[in-house]
Amino acid sequence: MPLPASSIDKLSDHSGSYVICIACRRCTHEREIVPKSLANILGWNVTLKQACTRLRCSQCQARDFRVEIAFNRKPRGWKSNPS
């Protein structure tokens, strides 16, 4: 269940183990972004609000988004490729 964006202050909160879910209000295009991709450009101490002001929709180039936070926790010892 996604949480509101206000539940995260800086990109470094919760050690970056969450996903930023962004939905364009103009064309309804949706995307998930990991905080590491934004932190590589802006730094870990940037607030989520500051980072989201720089984003644009890749479809219609609008800057009007709905932002939610979702946690992507994997079980301990889980391996993506167990071979």
C-alpha positions, 0 to 999 in steps of 0.5 A, a space after each residue: 500500500 503506497 504512503 503519501 510523499 510526506 512520509 519521507 523527508 530526505 532521499 536518505 531516509 530508511 536507507 533508500 529502501 523504498 520506491 517513489 511512485 509517480 503518476 502524471 496528472 495530465 496524461 496518467 503516465 506512471 513510473 517508479 523511481 528508486 531513490 538511488 537514481 535521483 541521489 546519484 544526480 542530486 545527492 542523498 541529503 536532498 529532500 524528496 520535495 526538492 527532487 520532485 520539482 526537477 522531474 518531468 513526465 516522459 510522455 507529455 513533459 508536464 510537471 504536475 505529478 502525484 507522488 507516493 512512496 512504496 516500500 520494496 522489502 524482500 525477505 532475508 536471504 532472498 536471491 533473484 537468481 538462485 542458480 
